[in-house]
């Protein structure tokens, strides 16, 4: 167990809908990272927050947004969902500000868009 | 063309045998190269992290090497165990806009048979 908690574990929703994925980092970690893993694209870095502020942005679509709250938990919001958004979404955390540091991954949220 | 290419795509070996996984990258410069192990349905777990100036890094039965001249890295697994069955992912962190964006390979799927 990495200590990173993601909810829900599974999510099934229809095209055009909006969902929110939640992540609680390890105790004491200030950085939260979001990743998408799909069968055709592999793992992709989406975005990083450090102590409430956006730190780095990767291949995140405009339909997606994220935030980190004062208690350091983070949410990833996915809107106007398309079939291609079906994927595993991972959250990771680390105590450091750097994006390239070792991070500890949660179990992921499997999103299925039908 | 993906900036991080891994080979082979999949590999089947017998328990107790050694194996070597390859990672070729085109990105330069980079801050570090990491190898992750990902069990089916779980988040990736870090195995090794190497900066561009390091040639080798070990973690138990896992040994990673890095040749910055040829832009190649390898992960050698010694005396394989059934629990080594997983996907192994190579990640190169590329400087971008004051941060370092991780670029992932597609992974090598390793199956260890008894």
gemmi code that builds the backbone of each chain (N, CA, C; Angstrom):
import gemmi

chains = {
    "A": [
        ("UNK", (0.843, -1.194, 0.000), (0.000, 0.000, 0.000), (0.884, 1.252, 0.000)),
        ("UNK", (0.713, 2.109, -1.019), (1.565, 3.295, -1.161), (1.182, 4.404, -0.201)),
        ("UNK", (-0.028, 4.366, 0.338), (-0.504, 5.447, 1.195), (-1.277, 6.508, 0.438)),
        ("UNK", (-1.334, 6.387, -0.901), (-2.112, 7.312, -1.718), (-3.483, 6.676, -1.969)),
        ("UNK", (-4.537, 7.405, -1.682), (-5.890, 6.875, -1.801), (-6.647, 7.570, -2.920)),
        ("UNK", (-7.197, 6.758, -3.814), (-7.988, 7.306, -4.911), (-9.405, 6.768, -4.835)),
        ("UNK", (-10.368, 7.648, -5.064), (-11.758, 7.234, -5.119), (-12.468, 7.915, -6.281)),
        ("UNK", (-13.437, 7.270, -6.926), (-13.779, 5.862, -6.702), (-12.785, 4.947, -7.410)),
        ("UNK", (-12.879, 3.664, -7.204), (-12.010, 2.708, -7.901), (-12.501, 2.472, -9.317)),
        ("UNK", (-13.792, 2.469, -9.496), (-14.389, 2.258, -10.814), (-15.482, 3.306, -11.021)),
        ("UNK", (-15.632, 3.713, -12.285), (-16.633, 4.705, -12.625), (-17.105, 4.438, -14.042)),
        ("UNK", (-18.408, 4.306, -14.202), (-18.987, 4.134, -15.532), (-19.945, 5.287, -15.760)),
        ("UNK", (-19.768, 5.960, -16.887), (-20.611, 7.115, -17.167), (-20.841, 7.223, -18.674)),
        ("UNK", (-21.757, 8.089, -19.053), (-22.132, 8.233, -20.461), (-21.361, 9.375, -21.116)),
        ("UNK", (-21.279, 9.321, -22.422), (-20.643, 10.412, -23.159), (-21.348, 11.727, -22.868)),
        ("UNK", (-20.564, 12.797, -22.821), (-21.103, 14.122, -22.549), (-21.197, 14.478, -21.082)),
        ("UNK", (-21.017, 13.495, -20.215), (-21.147, 13.743, -18.782), (-19.862, 14.308, -18.192)),
        ("UNK", (-19.954, 14.668, -16.908), (-18.815, 15.206, -16.159), (-18.605, 14.352, -14.919)),
        ("UNK", (-17.337, 14.058, -14.612), (-17.032, 13.276, -13.423), (-15.899, 13.944, -12.646)),
        ("UNK", (-15.798, 13.591, -11.391), (-14.726, 14.092, -10.526), (-14.026, 12.919, -9.868)),
        ("UNK", (-12.718, 12.873, -10.036), (-11.894, 11.847, -9.408), (-11.163, 12.498, -8.238)),
        ("UNK", (-11.053, 11.746, -7.152), (-10.485, 12.296, -5.927), (-9.211, 11.558, -5.532)),
        ("UNK", (-8.276, 12.322, -4.970), (-6.997, 11.746, -4.552), (-6.590, 12.320, -3.210)),
        ("UNK", (-6.235, 11.437, -2.274), (-5.660, 11.857, -1.001), (-4.200, 11.426, -0.988)),
        ("UNK", (-3.268, 12.368, -0.910), (-1.847, 12.007, -0.958), (-1.379, 11.351, 0.336)),
        ("UNK", (-0.163, 10.843, 0.313), (0.453, 10.305, 1.527), (0.587, 11.428, 2.544)),
        ("UNK", (0.545, 11.065, 3.790), (0.675, 12.053, 4.840), (1.999, 12.803, 4.708)),
        ("UNK", (1.912, 14.120, 4.671), (3.120, 14.931, 4.581), (3.550, 15.287, 3.179)),
        ("UNK", (3.000, 14.613, 2.155), (3.393, 14.925, 0.778), (2.672, 16.182, 0.302)),
        ("UNK", (3.425, 17.074, -0.308), (2.860, 18.341, -0.780), (2.540, 18.330, -2.273)),
        ("UNK", (3.171, 17.429, -3.012), (2.944, 17.348, -4.461), (1.960, 16.240, -4.798)),
        ("UNK", (1.072, 16.568, -5.729), (0.148, 15.582, -6.284), (0.270, 15.628, -7.804)),
        ("UNK", (0.348, 14.453, -8.395), (0.472, 14.317, -9.850), (-0.695, 13.489, -10.366)),
        ("UNK", (-1.166, 13.842, -11.544), (-2.222, 13.070, -12.197), (-1.708, 12.509, -13.516)),
        ("UNK", (-2.069, 11.231, -13.786), (-1.668, 10.552, -15.008), (-2.874, 9.846, -15.613)),
        ("UNK", (-2.802, 9.671, -16.925), (-3.804, 8.890, -17.639), (-3.097, 7.706, -18.283)),
        ("UNK", (-3.693, 6.515, -18.147), (-3.120, 5.337, -18.800), (-4.196, 4.669, -19.645)),
        ("UNK", (-3.993, 4.710, -20.949), (-4.924, 4.054, -21.854), (-4.190, 2.985, -22.633)),
        ("UNK", (-4.956, 2.083, -23.230), (-4.349, 0.960, -23.947), (-3.539, 1.444, -25.143)),
        ("UNK", (-4.045, 2.478, -25.835), (-3.351, 2.886, -27.058), (-2.271, 3.936, -26.822)),
        ("UNK", (-2.343, 4.660, -25.700), (-1.366, 5.731, -25.468), (-0.366, 5.409, -24.368)),
        ("UNK", (-0.623, 4.409, -23.565), (0.254, 4.159, -22.428), (0.042, 5.215, -21.357)),
        ("UNK", (1.034, 5.375, -20.490), (0.952, 6.354, -19.408), (1.294, 7.744, -19.927)),
        ("UNK", (0.491, 8.722, -19.509), (0.778, 10.111, -19.872), (0.618, 10.992, -18.647)),
        ("UNK", (1.560, 11.897, -18.479), (1.492, 12.851, -17.383), (0.482, 13.934, -17.729)),
        ("UNK", (-0.413, 14.230, -16.800), (-1.421, 15.264, -17.042), (-1.046, 16.582, -16.375)),
        ("UNK", (-0.882, 16.567, -15.050), (-0.684, 17.820, -14.337), (-0.144, 17.546, -12.941)),
        ("UNK", (0.571, 18.539, -12.391), (1.107, 18.449, -11.039), (0.714, 19.680, -10.234)),
        ("UNK", (0.361, 19.466, -8.989), (0.139, 20.542, -8.038), (1.105, 20.390, -6.883)),
        ("UNK", (1.603, 21.523, -6.406), (2.481, 21.522, -5.239), (1.925, 22.529, -4.246)),
        ("UNK", (1.538, 22.054, -3.103), (1.038, 22.904, -2.022), (-0.042, 23.875, -2.510)),
        ("UNK", (-0.937, 23.361, -3.329), (-2.084, 24.137, -3.779), (-1.900, 24.882, -5.091)),
        ("UNK", (-0.662, 24.939, -5.573), (-0.396, 25.695, -6.795), (-0.061, 24.751, -7.948)),
        ("UNK", (-0.519, 25.089, -9.154), (-0.152, 24.296, -10.316), (1.342, 24.421, -10.569)),
        ("UNK", (2.031, 23.286, -10.733), (3.483, 23.294, -10.855), (3.949, 22.937, -12.255)),
        ("UNK", (3.266, 21.995, -12.872), (3.646, 21.562, -14.214), (2.426, 21.006, -14.920)),
        ("UNK", (2.422, 21.184, -16.239), (1.291, 20.724, -17.024), (1.800, 19.884, -18.183)),
        ("UNK", (1.188, 18.741, -18.384), (1.557, 17.869, -19.491), (0.461, 17.847, -20.531)),
        ("UNK", (0.123, 16.656, -21.003), (-0.865, 16.509, -22.075), (-2.289, 16.499, -21.543)),
        ("UNK", (-2.671, 17.536, -20.876), (-4.017, 17.591, -20.307), (-4.942, 18.360, -21.240)),
        ("UNK", (-6.076, 17.737, -21.552), (-7.048, 18.359, -22.453), (-7.719, 19.554, -21.766)),
        ("UNK", (-8.233, 20.457, -22.577), (-8.920, 21.632, -22.015), (-10.203, 21.230, -21.292)),
        ("UNK", (-10.756, 20.072, -21.654), (-11.978, 19.583, -20.994), (-11.681, 19.049, -19.599)),
        ("UNK", (-10.402, 18.896, -19.292), (-9.994, 18.368, -17.988), (-9.439, 19.514, -17.143)),
        ("UNK", (-9.689, 19.451, -15.861), (-9.109, 20.435, -14.953), (-8.838, 19.761, -13.618)),
        ("UNK", (-7.976, 20.369, -12.849), (-7.637, 19.791, -11.545), (-7.429, 20.914, -10.550)),
        ("UNK", (-7.465, 20.550, -9.291), (-7.119, 21.496, -8.243), (-6.650, 20.731, -7.019)),
        ("UNK", (-5.896, 21.447, -6.189), (-5.449, 20.882, -4.916), (-5.949, 21.797, -3.811)),
        ("UNK", (-6.557, 21.204, -2.837), (-7.219, 21.951, -1.770), (-6.262, 22.199, -0.600)),
        ("UNK", (-6.644, 23.119, 0.321), (-5.756, 23.409, 1.464), (-5.372, 22.174, 2.288)),
        ("UNK", (-6.245, 21.160, 2.329), (-5.868, 19.955, 3.082), (-5.015, 19.011, 2.226)),
        ("UNK", (-4.626, 19.458, 1.057), (-3.722, 18.801, 0.103), (-4.362, 17.701, -0.722)),
        ("UNK", (-5.608, 17.364, -0.490), (-6.221, 16.402, -1.387), (-6.460, 17.085, -2.724)),
        ("UNK", (-6.606, 16.290, -3.765), (-6.741, 16.848, -5.103), (-7.923, 16.211, -5.820)),
        ("UNK", (-8.469, 16.950, -6.741), (-9.549, 16.441, -7.580), (-9.234, 16.689, -9.045)),
        ("UNK", (-9.559, 15.713, -9.871), (-9.425, 15.830, -11.321), (-10.821, 15.809, -11.902)),
        ("UNK", (-11.181, 16.883, -12.581), (-12.502, 17.005, -13.173), (-12.422, 16.759, -14.669)),
        ("UNK", (-13.247, 15.841, -15.146), (-13.283, 15.497, -16.561), (-14.683, 15.831, -17.076)),
        ("UNK", (-14.778, 16.685, -18.095), (-16.094, 17.091, -18.577), (-16.253, 16.766, -20.062)),
        ("UNK", (-17.504, 16.856, -20.514), (-17.847, 16.556, -21.916), (-17.171, 15.256, -22.347)),
        ("UNK", (-17.360, 14.234, -21.550), (-16.623, 12.991, -21.733), (-16.888, 12.347, -23.082)),
        ("UNK", (-15.822, 11.778, -23.639), (-15.877, 11.075, -24.920), (-15.457, 9.622, -24.675)),
        ("UNK", (-15.792, 8.775, -25.648), (-15.436, 7.360, -25.504), (-13.928, 7.194, -25.292)),
        ("UNK", (-13.155, 8.038, -25.960), (-11.694, 7.953, -25.873), (-11.117, 8.344, -24.528)),
        ("UNK", (-11.949, 8.874, -23.657), (-11.465, 9.230, -22.322), (-11.448, 8.019, -21.400)),
        ("UNK", (-11.983, 6.919, -21.856), (-11.961, 5.692, -21.049), (-10.507, 5.298, -20.811)),
        ("UNK", (-10.143, 5.166, -19.557), (-8.740, 4.896, -19.207), (-8.641, 4.690, -17.707)),
        ("UNK", (-7.419, 4.331, -17.291), (-7.069, 4.318, -15.878), (-6.475, 5.677, -15.543)),
        ("UNK", (-6.950, 6.291, -14.492), (-6.408, 7.582, -14.069), (-5.705, 7.370, -12.725)),
        ("UNK", (-4.418, 7.681, -12.723), (-3.617, 7.511, -11.524), (-3.286, 8.859, -10.906)),
        ("UNK", (-3.241, 8.848, -9.611), (-2.738, 9.960, -8.838), (-1.475, 9.466, -8.134)),
        ("UNK", (-0.496, 10.345, -8.008), (0.710, 10.018, -7.271), (1.061, 11.200, -6.381)),
        ("UNK", (1.855, 10.952, -5.357), (2.263, 12.062, -4.500), (3.733, 11.929, -4.128)),
        ("UNK", (4.319, 13.049, -3.764), (5.695, 13.069, -3.273), (5.865, 14.272, -2.361)),
        ("UNK", (6.896, 14.247, -1.521), (7.122, 15.391, -0.640), (7.807, 16.564, -1.341)),
        ("UNK", (8.294, 16.323, -2.558), (9.113, 17.313, -3.224), (8.346, 18.123, -4.276)),
        ("UNK", (8.921, 19.254, -4.653), (8.317, 20.139, -5.634), (8.629, 19.713, -7.058)),
        ("UNK", (9.768, 19.031, -7.263), (10.180, 18.672, -8.607), (9.218, 17.659, -9.222)),
        ("UNK", (9.053, 17.801, -10.539), (8.153, 16.898, -11.261), (8.830, 15.567, -11.541)),
        ("UNK", (10.170, 15.553, -11.561), (10.882, 14.348, -11.953), (11.361, 13.530, -10.757)),
        ("UNK", (10.820, 13.786, -9.606), (11.233, 13.054, -8.419), (10.428, 11.764, -8.290)),
        ("UNK", (10.898, 10.861, -7.435), (10.161, 9.628, -7.202), (8.803, 9.959, -6.603)),
        ("UNK", (7.761, 9.372, -7.163), (6.414, 9.594, -6.661), (5.764, 8.258, -6.349)),
        ("UNK", (4.811, 8.277, -5.444), (4.134, 7.063, -5.006), (2.712, 7.067, -5.552)),
        ("UNK", (2.392, 6.022, -6.281), (1.134, 5.969, -7.015), (0.015, 5.337, -6.196)),
        ("UNK", (-1.193, 5.835, -6.437), (-2.381, 5.193, -5.901), (-2.783, 4.017, -6.774)),
        ("UNK", (-3.912, 3.403, -6.415), (-4.374, 2.218, -7.138), (-5.094, 2.567, -8.437)),
        ("UNK", (-5.428, 3.820, -8.609), (-6.054, 4.247, -9.853), (-7.577, 4.228, -9.803)),
        ("UNK", (-8.161, 5.007, -10.690), (-9.613, 4.999, -10.931), (-9.814, 4.566, -12.377)),
        ("UNK", (-10.574, 3.489, -12.547), (-10.845, 3.028, -13.906), (-12.129, 3.692, -14.390)),
        ("UNK", (-12.000, 4.539, -15.399), (-13.138, 5.252, -15.962), (-13.565, 4.596, -17.265)),
        ("UNK", (-14.821, 4.264, -17.348), (-15.389, 3.711, -18.579), (-16.485, 4.648, -19.057)),
        ("UNK", (-16.328, 5.153, -20.266), (-17.321, 6.036, -20.867), (-18.090, 5.243, -21.920)),
        ("UNK", (-19.397, 5.184, -21.774), (-20.212, 4.376, -22.692), (-21.171, 5.258, -23.509)),
    ],
    "B": [
        ("UNK", (6.849, 9.437, -33.920), (7.672, 8.429, -33.272), (7.768, 8.784, -31.784)),
        ("UNK", (7.549, 7.780, -30.937), (7.621, 7.988, -29.511), (9.045, 8.340, -29.114)),
        ("UNK", (9.183, 9.254, -28.149), (10.507, 9.664, -27.722), (11.169, 8.618, -26.842)),
        ("UNK", (10.412, 7.702, -26.303), (10.938, 6.632, -25.461), (10.396, 5.310, -26.000)),
        ("UNK", (11.294, 4.493, -26.523), (10.912, 3.220, -27.110), (11.439, 2.079, -26.255)),
        ("UNK", (10.569, 1.114, -25.966), (10.987, -0.036, -25.162), (10.878, -1.320, -25.975)),
        ("UNK", (11.814, -2.224, -25.688), (11.780, -3.524, -26.349), (12.300, -4.589, -25.388)),
        ("UNK", (11.842, -5.836, -25.521), (10.749, -6.215, -26.419), (9.403, -5.729, -25.867)),
        ("UNK", (8.368, -5.850, -26.652), (7.035, -5.473, -26.186), (6.563, -6.443, -25.121)),
        ("UNK", (6.896, -7.714, -25.295), (6.546, -8.726, -24.306), (7.630, -9.795, -24.269)),
        ("UNK", (7.716, -10.471, -23.130), (8.778, -11.439, -22.920), (8.281, -12.518, -21.973)),
        ("UNK", (8.556, -13.767, -22.332), (8.199, -14.897, -21.467), (9.477, -15.638, -21.110)),
        ("UNK", (9.698, -15.828, -19.811), (10.893, -16.550, -19.371), (10.513, -17.549, -18.292)),
        ("UNK", (11.420, -18.481, -18.032), (11.206, -19.455, -16.970), (11.752, -18.922, -15.648)),
        ("UNK", (11.082, -19.292, -14.599), (11.507, -18.918, -13.255), (12.974, -19.280, -13.029)),
        ("UNK", (13.705, -18.343, -12.448), (15.117, -18.570, -12.166), (16.052, -18.031, -13.236)),
        ("UNK", (15.510, -17.754, -14.428), (16.338, -17.224, -15.506), (16.520, -15.717, -15.368)),
        ("UNK", (17.558, -15.203, -16.037), (17.811, -13.768, -16.094), (17.196, -13.191, -17.365)),
        ("UNK", (16.950, -11.905, -17.366), (16.467, -11.254, -18.582), (16.896, -9.790, -18.575)),
        ("UNK", (16.884, -9.198, -19.765), (17.260, -7.788, -19.917), (16.228, -7.082, -20.767)),
        ("UNK", (15.734, -5.977, -20.271), (14.768, -5.153, -20.985), (15.458, -3.889, -21.468)),
        ("UNK", (15.055, -3.408, -22.641), (15.737, -2.276, -23.252), (14.847, -1.036, -23.314)),
        ("UNK", (15.509, 0.113, -23.222), (14.820, 1.398, -23.358), (15.716, 2.317, -24.177)),
        ("UNK", (15.230, 2.749, -25.324), (15.948, 3.710, -26.164), (15.181, 5.022, -26.162)),
        ("UNK", (15.873, 6.109, -25.988), (15.202, 7.402, -25.926), (15.864, 8.385, -26.883)),
        ("UNK", (15.103, 9.349, -27.338), (15.646, 10.363, -28.247), (15.732, 11.722, -27.576)),
        ("UNK", (15.050, 11.892, -26.442), (15.004, 13.198, -25.789), (16.358, 13.554, -25.211)),
        ("UNK", (16.727, 14.805, -25.294), (17.982, 15.309, -24.761), (17.881, 16.823, -24.658)),
        ("UNK", (18.291, 17.428, -23.575), (18.794, 16.779, -22.370), (17.666, 16.209, -21.531)),
        ("UNK", (18.013, 15.516, -20.495), (17.012, 15.027, -19.571), (17.588, 15.082, -18.164)),
        ("UNK", (16.723, 15.084, -17.181), (17.187, 15.199, -15.801), (17.441, 13.821, -15.192)),
        ("UNK", (16.550, 12.883, -15.439), (16.770, 11.529, -14.938), (15.966, 10.519, -15.728)),
        ("UNK", (16.337, 9.278, -15.554), (15.643, 8.163, -16.198), (15.237, 7.198, -15.104)),
        ("UNK", (13.979, 6.806, -15.135), (13.457, 5.911, -14.101), (12.885, 4.647, -14.713)),
        ("UNK", (12.961, 3.570, -13.963), (12.280, 2.329, -14.306), (11.208, 2.074, -13.257)),
        ("UNK", (10.006, 1.757, -13.743), (8.895, 1.414, -12.869), (8.449, -0.023, -13.147)),
        ("UNK", (7.929, -0.663, -12.112), (7.265, -1.960, -12.240), (5.777, -1.735, -11.980)),
        ("UNK", (4.944, -2.254, -12.888), (3.508, -2.104, -12.708), (2.819, -3.460, -12.769)),
        ("UNK", (2.326, -3.912, -11.649), (1.527, -5.132, -11.616), (0.159, -4.842, -12.226)),
        ("UNK", (-0.462, -5.863, -12.781), (-1.748, -5.697, -13.454), (-2.770, -5.073, -12.508)),
        ("UNK", (-3.405, -3.981, -12.958), (-4.449, -3.350, -12.177), (-3.974, -2.514, -11.005)),
        ("UNK", (-2.672, -2.290, -10.928), (-2.130, -1.501, -9.816), (-1.297, -0.337, -10.339)),
        ("UNK", (-0.969, 0.592, -9.456), (-0.145, 1.712, -9.849), (1.320, 1.324, -9.980)),
        ("UNK", (2.078, 2.063, -10.798), (3.511, 1.777, -10.950), (4.267, 1.989, -9.645)),
        ("UNK", (5.330, 1.202, -9.476), (6.200, 1.315, -8.315), (7.617, 1.546, -8.819)),
        ("UNK", (8.284, 2.553, -8.264), (9.622, 2.908, -8.715), (10.633, 1.818, -8.374)),
        ("UNK", (11.479, 1.466, -9.352), (12.564, 0.505, -9.130), (13.904, 1.219, -8.995)),
        ("UNK", (14.224, 2.075, -9.970), (15.498, 2.797, -9.959), (15.314, 4.188, -10.541)),
        ("UNK", (16.169, 5.092, -10.113), (16.245, 6.437, -10.691), (17.715, 6.725, -10.977)),
        ("UNK", (18.022, 7.149, -12.212), (19.409, 7.469, -12.564), (19.472, 8.843, -13.208)),
        ("UNK", (20.444, 9.645, -12.803), (20.692, 10.898, -13.506), (21.525, 10.585, -14.745)),
        ("UNK", (21.693, 11.575, -15.601), (22.406, 11.352, -16.860), (23.880, 11.018, -16.620)),
        ("UNK", (24.409, 11.333, -15.444), (25.820, 11.083, -15.153), (26.062, 9.712, -14.519)),
        ("UNK", (25.003, 8.981, -14.205), (25.164, 7.669, -13.592), (25.124, 6.581, -14.651)),
        ("UNK", (25.928, 5.531, -14.447), (25.987, 4.441, -15.411), (25.177, 3.230, -14.982)),
        ("UNK", (25.078, 3.017, -13.686), (24.389, 1.838, -13.201), (23.784, 2.103, -11.831)),
        ("UNK", (22.662, 1.433, -11.580), (21.984, 1.552, -10.285), (21.292, 0.233, -10.009)),
        ("UNK", (21.500, -0.292, -8.807), (20.912, -1.584, -8.459), (19.870, -1.448, -7.362)),
        ("UNK", (18.911, -2.331, -7.397), (17.880, -2.416, -6.376), (17.538, -3.894, -6.232)),
        ("UNK", (18.280, -4.577, -5.358), (18.065, -6.014, -5.189), (18.435, -6.768, -6.450)),
        ("UNK", (17.492, -7.537, -6.975), (17.755, -8.316, -8.184), (17.605, -7.482, -9.467)),
        ("UNK", (17.275, -6.221, -9.331), (17.115, -5.332, -10.480), (18.360, -4.439, -10.627)),
        ("UNK", (18.922, -4.405, -11.823), (20.062, -3.531, -12.103), (19.782, -2.756, -13.379)),
        ("UNK", (19.810, -1.441, -13.271), (19.605, -0.589, -14.441), (20.933, -0.009, -14.882)),
        ("UNK", (21.101, 0.099, -16.191), (22.293, 0.740, -16.742), (21.858, 1.869, -17.655)),
        ("UNK", (22.742, 2.814, -17.826), (22.452, 3.965, -18.678), (23.688, 4.323, -19.489)),
        ("UNK", (23.506, 4.439, -20.803), (24.570, 4.893, -21.698), (24.071, 6.171, -22.356)),
        ("UNK", (24.527, 7.307, -21.853), (24.049, 8.590, -22.348), (24.529, 8.866, -23.776)),
        ("UNK", (25.627, 8.245, -24.167), (26.144, 8.465, -25.527), (25.244, 7.823, -26.571)),
        ("UNK", (24.820, 6.594, -26.301), (23.957, 5.898, -27.253), (22.479, 6.098, -26.928)),
        ("UNK", (22.187, 6.791, -25.821), (20.806, 7.041, -25.393), (20.045, 5.737, -25.211)),
        ("UNK", (20.673, 4.849, -24.463), (20.058, 3.561, -24.180), (20.131, 3.266, -22.695)),
        ("UNK", (19.097, 2.622, -22.205), (19.092, 2.131, -20.843), (18.594, 0.694, -20.879)),
        ("UNK", (19.048, -0.088, -19.914), (18.569, -1.452, -19.819), (18.244, -1.776, -18.365)),
        ("UNK", (17.319, -2.677, -18.188), (16.970, -3.172, -16.861), (17.212, -4.675, -16.872)),
        ("UNK", (18.143, -5.118, -16.036), (18.493, -6.535, -15.950), (17.860, -7.124, -14.688)),
        ("UNK", (17.144, -8.206, -14.874), (16.521, -8.903, -13.746), (17.240, -10.237, -13.563)),
        ("UNK", (17.739, -10.446, -12.382), (18.505, -11.655, -12.086), (17.646, -12.659, -11.334)),
        ("UNK", (17.832, -13.935, -11.669), (17.137, -15.024, -10.957), (15.654, -14.718, -10.809)),
        ("UNK", (14.964, -14.618, -11.924), (13.579, -14.170, -11.933), (12.685, -15.024, -11.027)),
        ("UNK", (11.663, -14.361, -10.498), (10.670, -15.006, -9.654), (9.284, -14.795, -10.266)),
        ("UNK", (8.340, -15.636, -9.871), (6.983, -15.521, -10.414), (6.415, -14.122, -10.174)),
        ("UNK", (6.796, -13.534, -9.053), (6.289, -12.198, -8.712), (6.866, -11.088, -9.592)),
        ("UNK", (7.852, -11.431, -10.414), (8.394, -10.441, -11.354), (7.480, -10.243, -12.555)),
        ("UNK", (6.492, -11.094, -12.711), (5.541, -10.946, -13.816), (4.808, -9.619, -13.667)),
        ("UNK", (5.023, -8.725, -14.627), (4.487, -7.367, -14.540), (4.867, -6.626, -15.815)),
        ("UNK", (4.446, -5.371, -15.883), (4.888, -4.491, -16.956), (5.996, -3.603, -16.405)),
        ("UNK", (7.057, -3.416, -17.183), (8.185, -2.592, -16.761), (8.251, -1.378, -17.673)),
        ("UNK", (8.206, -0.211, -17.062), (8.068, 1.038, -17.806), (9.277, 1.924, -17.585)),
        ("UNK", (9.803, 2.438, -18.692), (10.935, 3.357, -18.666), (10.393, 4.781, -18.789)),
        ("UNK", (10.914, 5.692, -18.001), (10.432, 7.077, -17.992), (11.623, 8.034, -18.049)),
        ("UNK", (11.578, 8.972, -18.980), (12.634, 9.973, -19.101), (12.014, 11.341, -18.821)),
        ("UNK", (12.631, 12.107, -17.937), (12.106, 13.425, -17.584), (12.794, 14.503, -18.391)),
        ("UNK", (11.991, 15.277, -19.110), (12.502, 16.266, -20.056), (12.231, 17.665, -19.523)),
        ("UNK", (13.238, 18.541, -19.494), (13.007, 19.911, -19.037), (12.037, 20.641, -19.957)),
        ("UNK", (11.079, 21.336, -19.338), (10.081, 22.073, -20.116), (9.498, 23.175, -19.254)),
        ("UNK", (9.705, 24.419, -19.669), (9.093, 25.545, -18.978), (9.423, 25.630, -17.509)),
        ("UNK", (10.645, 25.367, -17.137), (11.055, 25.448, -15.738), (10.741, 24.215, -14.927)),
        ("UNK", (10.142, 23.215, -15.547), (9.855, 21.973, -14.837), (10.420, 20.804, -15.634)),
        ("UNK", (10.091, 19.593, -15.203), (10.559, 18.391, -15.884), (9.356, 17.501, -16.151)),
        ("UNK", (9.080, 17.280, -17.422), (7.895, 16.526, -17.803), (8.290, 15.077, -18.070)),
        ("UNK", (7.665, 14.129, -17.356), (7.987, 12.727, -17.598), (7.393, 12.237, -18.915)),
        ("UNK", (8.228, 11.559, -19.692), (7.796, 10.937, -20.947), (7.958, 9.430, -20.782)),
        ("UNK", (6.861, 8.706, -20.947), (6.833, 7.280, -20.652), (7.005, 6.429, -21.906)),
        ("UNK", (7.718, 5.312, -21.756), (7.697, 4.284, -22.772), (6.410, 3.473, -22.638)),
        ("UNK", (6.142, 2.621, -23.646), (4.912, 1.832, -23.632), (5.020, 0.610, -22.727)),
        ("UNK", (6.234, 0.317, -22.276), (6.406, -0.783, -21.342), (6.722, -2.111, -22.000)),
        ("UNK", (7.348, -2.982, -21.228), (7.586, -4.377, -21.615), (6.799, -5.250, -20.659)),
        ("UNK", (5.978, -6.119, -21.214), (5.196, -7.043, -20.397), (6.003, -8.321, -20.187)),
        ("UNK", (6.365, -8.598, -18.943), (7.164, -9.775, -18.607), (6.282, -10.823, -17.938)),
        ("UNK", (6.368, -12.036, -18.446), (5.672, -13.169, -17.822), (6.723, -14.185, -17.416)),
        ("UNK", (6.702, -14.551, -16.133), (7.629, -15.558, -15.623), (6.833, -16.833, -15.349)),
        ("UNK", (7.227, -17.911, -16.033), (6.546, -19.192, -15.882), (7.308, -20.091, -14.915)),
        ("UNK", (6.558, -20.906, -14.120), (7.246, -21.836, -13.204), (7.909, -22.970, -13.967)),
    ],
}
model = gemmi.Model(1)
for chain_id, residues in chains.items():
    chain = gemmi.Chain(chain_id)
    for i, (resn, *xyz) in enumerate(residues, 1):
        res = gemmi.Residue()
        res.name, res.seqid = resn, gemmi.SeqId(i, " ")
        for name, pos in zip(("N", "CA", "C"), xyz):
            atom = gemmi.Atom()
            atom.name, atom.element = name, gemmi.Element(name[0])
            atom.pos, atom.b_iso = gemmi.Position(*pos), 0.0
            res.add_atom(atom)
        chain.add_residue(res)
    model.add_chain(chain)
structure = gemmi.Structure()
structure.add_model(model)
structure.setup_entities()
